[in-house]
Amino acid sequence: MTDQIARPGKIIAIHLSYASRAEQRGRRPAHPSYFFKPASSVSASGGTVERPAGTELLAFEGEIALIIGTPARRVRIEDAWAHVASITAANDLGLYDLRANDKGSNVRSKGGDGYTPLGPQLIDARTVDPYAVRVRAWVNGELRQDDTTAGLLFPLAQLVADLSQHFTLETGDVILTGTPAGSSVIVPGDVVEIEVDAAGVTSGRLVTTVVQGDVPFDPAIGSLPSVDDLQRAEAWGSREAAGLADVAPGLSAELRAKLEAAPTAGLSTQLRQRGITACFIDGVAANIAGAKIVGTAKTLRFVPFREDLFAAHGGGYNAQKRAFDAVDDGEVIVIEARGDGSTGTLGDILALRAKTRGAAGVVTDGGVRDFDAVAEIGLPVFSRGAHPSVLGRRHVPWDVDVTIACGGAVVQPGDIIVGDGDGVIVIPPALAEEVADAALAQEDEDAWIAEQVAAGHPVDGLFPMNAQWRARYESRTEGRS
């Protein structure tokens, strides 16, 4: 063990590497992906890190740092660990307020001075089983992260070998190997401690104290900090931790409970009595038997496939990905696919993302790829059925949060979606409370009628109730109250 940590030539960090973190984020990468951090971000144990003026989402990430001992270029995975001289604790600090304009590269959000504390001591990699290293993080003495390399999606040696395919890893270079679940926001005055240990040998506690900066960013020079509820949820680790509402805007917990108790058949009857008949999303069925969805609509529109439009709009961070990344707790993603079930409009990765973000479900008048896997995730999806094809066969992802047509019904963002075994309906928000109350009252009435029929009474005059039966029913309900 040594306590000499030289300034690295380069720092390479991985985006997602622990299964626990991938589950928390709702996306599981097939391969590792990376970003660079400047050497000027390195700091020592016992130092401070500044939360810049005008920002709110500085987050810690406890990690295992690998320090390269001998240069590595195109090394085999079985030889890669021999190029690691030592390991130690790292805190891959990040400022979510600056993520948007450098998304993926993390230049500004991860590159600030002091954003890569390392140490305090190095553990000789020759004494380490790379599959049995533990990392823990504390904030103000409270344990926040605790995981081992057994939970990695990509073994430590794989990271060394993979990076060496692309450039030479030089002596002293640092690889930050990712953070497990539990990373969260820290505020001025917080003290963060990170420790790595292997076979009883420890790096010691890497200690960093958060302080408040007083110099604002200059809008005449570059982009300013900006946050939204998606960034808050990801920085804190969940919407609940971020203090965000646990139900969709415009749909109270009480109303949600009423709609969950009311069948779509009863709700549609009440809508018809109020002059709303164009409320059915036709041709869709649930992927999970007995599934019920209730939520406010978040809309996604696909337009018909055209080669040049798909080239311009189908790749990258397209409308489809943006919709699934931004869906909130209790929302239902409603997809316009023009009733074309001959291609998938979502698959298992996007379903996992929606599930993790708390979506109530998905309704699409198109197909679903990875149909069985989506069902196993547990996300209710109403669709035209399974189809194995990818998106670009029939559709171009075009727009989010606009008025769409799905299964013959007009759906606007914020409309209330209710689906069960009978199908899916769209309820105008202004009518939702009234319709729900009336449907539940009708359900109670129908249950009483069913009891009378089961007792042997004929349906004539009972269903619907004539004046005599109505009087008996009302007498019964008055007595009950």
C-alpha atoms as one frame of an Amber mdcrd trajectory, in Angstrom:
protein
   0.000   0.000   0.000   1.165   3.528  -0.772  -0.243   7.011  -0.376   1.502
   8.552  -3.402  -1.058   9.514  -6.058   0.495  11.232  -9.061  -1.462  13.622
 -11.280  -2.823  11.440 -14.097  -2.296  12.098 -17.778  -5.950  11.273 -18.435
  -9.019  10.168 -16.526 -11.565   7.916 -18.216 -14.924   7.328 -16.548 -17.714
   4.903 -17.418 -21.359   5.935 -17.650 -23.184   2.848 -16.292 -21.463  -0.228
 -14.932 -23.325  -1.599 -11.872 -26.509  -3.632 -12.230 -28.042  -1.799  -9.268
 -27.480   1.585 -10.911 -28.730   0.355 -14.288 -31.935  -0.879 -12.667 -32.358
   2.453 -10.911 -31.882   4.344 -14.181 -34.093   1.989 -16.183 -31.544   1.240
 -18.883 -29.071  -1.617 -19.101 -26.275  -1.022 -21.613 -25.041  -3.888 -23.763
 -21.507  -2.461 -23.787 -19.571   0.024 -21.653 -19.466   3.667 -22.748 -17.083
   6.302 -21.472 -16.273   9.979 -21.028 -13.093  11.893 -20.158 -12.459  14.062
 -17.138  -9.683  16.681 -16.989  -6.654  16.059 -14.791  -7.373  19.415 -13.157
 -10.478  17.874 -11.551  -8.324  15.702  -9.266  -8.201  16.578  -5.572  -6.989
  14.923  -2.385  -8.765  13.643   0.680  -9.673  16.321   3.189 -10.397  18.939
   0.558 -13.528  20.806  -0.470 -15.691  20.879  -3.584 -17.635  23.953  -4.603
 -21.285  23.920  -5.569 -21.357  26.835  -8.034 -23.623  29.812  -7.459 -27.032
  29.363  -9.047 -26.986  25.549  -9.036 -28.805  22.939  -6.973 -27.938  19.422
  -8.163 -24.370  18.550  -7.189 -24.234  14.758  -6.692 -21.624  12.380  -5.288
 -20.725   8.987  -6.803 -18.600   6.556  -4.830 -16.353   4.576  -7.173 -13.328
   2.316  -7.464 -10.460   3.966  -9.323  -7.930   1.890 -11.271  -4.468   3.379
 -11.710  -2.474   2.081 -14.660   1.016   0.816 -13.888   2.427  -0.246 -17.257
   1.216   1.045 -20.624  -1.579  -0.987 -22.206  -2.335  -1.083 -25.918  -4.541
  -3.768 -27.470  -4.185  -6.080 -24.494  -6.248  -9.225 -24.095  -8.814  -9.308
 -21.323  -6.939 -12.135 -19.587  -3.786  -9.979 -19.517  -5.423  -6.649 -18.709
  -5.310  -6.759 -14.909  -1.522  -7.063 -14.974  -1.410  -3.485 -16.322  -3.195
  -2.110 -13.222  -0.766  -0.963 -10.538  -3.222  -0.055  -7.817  -6.775   0.761
  -6.883  -8.207   3.416  -4.600 -11.380   5.285  -3.708 -12.813   7.961  -5.970
 -15.708  10.387  -5.883 -16.940  11.061  -9.428 -18.758  14.280  -8.559 -21.159
  15.761 -11.080 -23.347  18.833 -11.489 -26.649  17.882 -13.108 -27.482  21.543
 -13.694 -24.911  21.524 -16.531 -25.751  18.161 -18.112 -28.085  19.287 -20.882
 -25.708  21.012 -23.286 -22.917  18.450 -22.876 -25.065  15.334 -22.484 -22.926
  12.250 -22.878 -19.581  14.060 -22.900 -20.116  15.549 -19.413 -17.389  18.140
 -20.101 -18.745  20.809 -17.777 -21.012  18.741 -15.547 -18.170  16.404 -14.502
 -15.066  18.458 -15.208 -15.075  21.081 -12.473 -12.115  21.717 -10.215 -12.158
  19.202  -7.377 -14.722  16.949  -9.079 -12.451  13.871  -8.902 -11.197  13.331
  -5.357  -8.883  10.283  -5.166  -7.284   8.356  -2.288  -6.224   8.668   0.369
  -4.177   5.456  -0.009  -3.462   3.037  -2.856  -4.049  -0.698  -2.687  -1.582
  -2.874  -4.617  -3.591  -4.423  -7.467  -1.455  -7.592  -7.297  -3.079  -8.383
  -3.939  -6.616  -7.815  -5.213  -9.236 -10.177  -6.586 -10.906  -7.829  -9.085
 -14.215  -9.653  -8.613 -14.234  -9.047  -4.838 -13.678  -5.331  -4.270 -16.099
  -3.363  -2.122 -17.005   0.316  -2.393 -18.968   2.275   0.204 -20.050   5.892
   0.533 -21.274   7.892   3.532 -22.845  11.339   3.704 -22.612  13.001   7.105
 -21.875   9.596   8.603 -24.897   7.860   7.026 -24.148   4.912   4.725 -25.531
   5.672   1.262 -23.776   3.199  -1.058 -22.528  -0.335  -0.478 -21.754  -2.691
  -3.361 -19.033  -4.949  -4.705 -17.537  -5.670  -8.096 -19.598  -8.861  -8.152
 -22.443  -6.516  -9.115 -20.679  -5.065 -12.155 -22.146  -5.426 -15.618 -18.606
  -5.270 -17.059 -15.630  -6.754 -15.148 -12.806  -4.396 -14.253 -10.349  -6.150
 -16.571 -12.778  -5.759 -19.460 -12.692  -1.976 -19.069  -8.897  -1.943 -19.332
  -8.870  -4.244 -22.352 -11.681  -2.374 -24.085 -10.105   1.053 -23.679  -6.746
  -0.274 -24.814  -8.328  -1.186 -28.153  -8.730   2.513 -28.897  -5.749   4.294
 -27.343  -2.752   3.648 -25.151  -3.402   3.611 -21.445  -0.294   5.210 -19.978
   1.355   4.895 -16.605  -0.618   6.907 -14.058  -3.829   7.083 -16.083  -6.990
   6.662 -13.987 -10.089   4.659 -14.885 -13.209   5.448 -12.836 -15.229   2.242
 -12.892 -18.753   3.500 -12.243 -21.010   3.934  -9.261 -23.661   1.631  -7.760
 -27.158   2.687  -6.746 -27.401   5.218  -3.949 -25.739   8.246  -5.491 -27.655
  11.387  -4.600 -27.556  15.161  -4.186 -25.273  16.830  -1.668 -25.475  20.396
  -0.375 -23.065  22.872   1.205 -21.957  21.639   4.600 -22.286  17.943   3.693
 -19.283  15.701   4.251 -18.880  12.778   1.838 -16.659   9.793   2.613 -15.751
   7.032   0.143 -13.879   3.836   1.016 -12.665   0.935  -1.107 -11.497  -2.310
   0.431 -10.328  -5.691  -0.811  -9.335  -8.727   1.259  -9.151  -6.624   4.403
  -6.938  -3.930   2.872  -8.526  -0.504   2.696  -7.964   2.743   0.851  -8.995
   4.619   3.976 -11.803   7.177   3.955 -11.700   9.692   1.106 -13.214  12.810
   2.682 -14.680  15.771   0.788 -16.688  18.694   2.189 -19.154  20.645   0.064
 -18.926  24.434   0.120 -21.063  27.093  -1.545 -19.594  29.084  -4.417 -20.427
  32.759  -4.878 -19.350  33.424  -8.490 -22.239  33.006 -10.972 -21.819  31.790
 -14.542 -21.671  34.513 -17.185 -24.565  34.264 -19.691 -22.571  36.227 -22.262
 -19.937  33.477 -22.416 -21.757  30.156 -22.320 -24.844  28.224 -21.327 -26.318
  28.721 -17.890 -27.317  26.023 -15.394 -30.742  24.558 -16.108 -32.720  21.827
 -14.374 -36.066  20.122 -14.810 -37.880  17.359 -12.952 -36.104  14.666 -14.994
 -32.705  15.973 -13.915 -33.896  16.321 -10.317 -35.157  12.722 -10.242 -31.917
  11.359 -11.736 -29.702  13.457  -9.472 -31.551  12.477  -6.300 -32.016   8.863
  -7.430 -35.817   8.869  -7.641 -38.785  11.203  -7.912 -39.705  10.427  -4.324
 -36.251  11.374  -3.048 -36.415  14.582  -5.092 -39.677  15.544  -3.389 -41.655
  15.414  -6.617 -45.352  14.539  -6.677 -46.178  10.836  -6.616 -49.167  11.270
  -8.927 -49.466  12.960 -12.268 -50.448  16.653 -12.368 -54.216  17.095 -12.558
 -54.931  13.613 -11.184 -55.170  13.514  -7.412 -54.597  10.359  -5.418 -58.298
  10.321  -4.526 -59.429  10.586  -8.145 -56.897   7.989  -9.230 -58.298   5.552
  -6.663 -61.837   6.133  -7.937 -60.810   5.535 -11.540 -58.912   2.399 -10.592
 -62.077   1.058  -8.928 -64.375   1.955 -11.832 -64.491  -0.329 -14.914 -64.082
   1.184 -18.370 -67.535  -0.128 -19.301 -69.152   1.925 -16.554 -67.024   4.969
 -17.271 -67.848   4.873 -20.988 -71.550   4.657 -20.169 -71.306   7.806 -18.083
 -69.360   9.570 -20.833 -72.059   8.629 -23.354 -74.733  10.063 -21.084 -72.787
  13.324 -21.147 -72.514  13.394 -24.919 -68.980  11.948 -25.256 -69.008   8.893
 -27.514 -65.683   9.269 -29.343 -63.680   8.062 -26.352 -62.531   4.574 -27.350
 -58.999   3.614 -28.360 -59.985   0.700 -30.558 -58.043  -2.403 -31.515 -55.710
  -2.645 -28.524 -55.402  -5.344 -25.868 -53.308  -5.751 -22.714 -50.030  -7.641
 -22.648 -50.711  -8.717 -19.044 -53.971 -10.469 -18.233 -56.061  -8.452 -15.803
 -53.963  -5.317 -16.213 -55.545  -1.976 -15.297 -54.034   1.373 -16.191 -55.011
   4.813 -14.966 -53.018   7.923 -15.706 -52.675  11.156 -17.579 -51.575  10.995
 -21.198 -48.078  11.779 -22.400 -48.309  11.652 -26.164 -45.859  10.442 -28.820
 -46.510  10.698 -32.543 -45.023   8.578 -35.321 -45.402   9.607 -38.961 -45.209
   7.181 -41.916 -41.752   5.965 -42.853 -39.775   7.918 -45.424 -36.087   7.294
 -45.914 -34.830  10.869 -45.765 -37.036  11.742 -42.793 -35.942   8.686 -40.867
 -32.314   9.549 -41.541 -32.932  13.000 -40.067 -35.275  12.114 -37.196 -34.973
   8.385 -36.505 -31.565   8.196 -34.907 -29.905   9.785 -31.918 -31.978  11.205
 -29.093 -35.181  11.061 -31.100 -38.772  11.805 -30.085 -39.393   8.216 -29.001
 -36.432   8.208 -26.612 -37.279  11.675 -25.314 -40.822  10.574 -24.486 -39.684
   7.547 -22.498 -36.942   9.530 -20.765 -39.372  12.254 -19.677 -42.477  10.273
 -18.671 -43.472  11.058 -15.094 -44.975   9.026 -12.278 -48.535   8.033 -13.071
 -48.418   9.054 -16.731 -49.440   6.822 -19.620 -47.422   7.085 -22.818 -49.955
   7.096 -25.669 -48.471   6.434 -29.106 -49.967   7.289 -32.462 -48.879   4.604
 -34.942 -51.835   4.952 -37.340 -53.159   1.529 -36.376 -50.172  -0.185 -38.023
 -49.203  -3.216 -35.978 -46.621  -4.436 -38.490 -43.690  -3.000 -36.567 -42.741
  -2.423 -32.945 -43.261   1.003 -31.392 -41.402   0.090 -28.204 -39.331  -2.781
 -26.852 -37.957  -4.069 -23.582 -35.349  -1.313 -22.983 -37.848   1.501 -23.366
 -40.415  -0.422 -21.334 -37.863  -0.785 -18.539 -37.161   2.942 -18.722 -40.868
   3.763 -18.451 -41.337   1.298 -15.599 -38.404   2.721 -13.674 -39.698   6.266
 -14.067 -43.051   5.229 -12.607 -45.162   5.268 -15.767 -48.638   3.808 -15.327
 -48.395   2.081 -18.696 -48.252   2.475 -22.456 -51.036   2.520 -25.039 -50.060
   2.157 -28.686 -52.123   1.410 -31.768 -48.980  -0.192 -33.195 -46.996  -3.292
 -32.311 -44.681  -4.193 -29.452 -41.256  -5.695 -29.924 -39.806  -8.044 -27.253
 -43.415  -8.677 -26.258 -42.747 -11.389 -23.648 -39.830  -9.478 -22.128 -41.953
  -6.336 -21.841 -44.633  -8.328 -20.019 -42.008  -9.759 -17.646 -40.894  -6.226
 -16.780 -44.417  -5.719 -15.445 -45.308  -2.598 -17.401 -48.934  -2.741 -18.621
 -48.975  -2.150 -22.372 -52.112  -2.045 -24.508 -51.230  -2.596 -28.163 -52.213
  -4.320 -31.395 -49.933  -7.220 -30.453 -46.415  -8.496 -30.921 -44.132  -7.790
 -33.842 -40.371  -8.450 -34.072 -39.369  -5.615 -36.399 -37.492  -2.449 -35.498
 -38.895   1.056 -35.630 -37.627   2.138 -39.069 -39.752  -0.342 -40.996 -42.955
   1.705 -40.911 -42.510   4.754 -38.699 -40.489   7.880 -38.072 -40.568   9.170
 -34.460 -41.778  12.709 -34.931 -43.176  14.633 -31.987 -43.879  14.527 -28.249
 -46.604  16.178 -26.153 -48.890  17.083 -29.055 -52.490  16.186 -29.875 -52.523
  12.762 -31.549 -54.925  10.112 -32.844 -54.587   6.651 -31.309 -56.909   3.804
 -32.224 -59.415   6.243 -33.699 -59.542   8.479 -30.625 -58.140  11.970 -30.221
 -55.745  12.158 -27.273 -54.304  15.368 -25.883 -51.491  15.650 -23.331 -53.094
  15.544 -19.887 -56.197  13.618 -20.970 -57.058  10.825 -18.558 -56.493   7.287
 -19.829 -58.207   4.282 -18.262 -57.755   0.747 -19.540 -58.798  -2.730 -18.436
 -59.897  -6.019 -19.969 -62.695  -4.316 -21.895 -60.375  -1.825 -23.573 -59.020
   1.691 -23.227 -60.942   4.958 -23.025 -60.020   8.642 -23.023 -61.692  10.916
 -20.455 -61.616  14.719 -20.712 -60.042  15.909 -17.438 -62.903  18.301 -16.663
 -65.364  15.382 -16.577 -63.214  12.857 -14.757 -64.422  13.387 -11.184 -68.086
  13.508 -12.146 -67.819  10.478 -14.406 -65.890   8.449 -11.835 -68.409   9.151
  -9.068 -71.330   8.274 -11.337 -69.684   5.091 -12.576 -68.988   3.882  -9.042
 -72.576   4.624  -8.043 -73.762   2.650 -11.059 -71.457  -0.209 -10.121 -73.037
  -0.365  -6.691 -76.483  -0.360  -8.280 -75.543  -3.084 -10.776 -74.099  -5.233
  -7.991 -77.412  -5.011  -6.121 -79.351  -5.912  -9.275 -77.080  -8.920  -9.761
 -77.889 -10.066  -6.227 -81.617  -9.918  -7.010 -81.189 -11.852 -10.258 -79.108
 -14.467  -8.445 -81.956 -14.775  -5.923 -84.334 -15.762  -8.749 -86.009 -12.467
  -9.719 -86.674 -11.905 -13.437 -84.815  -9.114 -15.176 -88.006  -7.538 -16.539
 -88.562  -4.377 -14.521 -85.360  -4.969 -12.583 -82.790  -4.275 -15.274 -83.209
  -1.391 -15.739 -85.134  -0.772 -12.539 -88.735   0.368 -12.670 -90.210   2.620
  -9.984 -90.992  -0.279  -7.653 -87.531  -1.777  -7.801 -85.965   1.666  -7.603
 -87.832   2.357  -4.372 -86.617  -0.935  -2.911 -83.048  -0.162  -3.908 -83.113
   3.357  -2.495 -84.681   2.116   0.707 -81.875  -0.394   1.035 -79.173   2.197
   0.426 -80.765   4.720   2.785 -80.892   2.088   5.492 -77.295   1.224   4.903
 -76.210   4.839   5.275
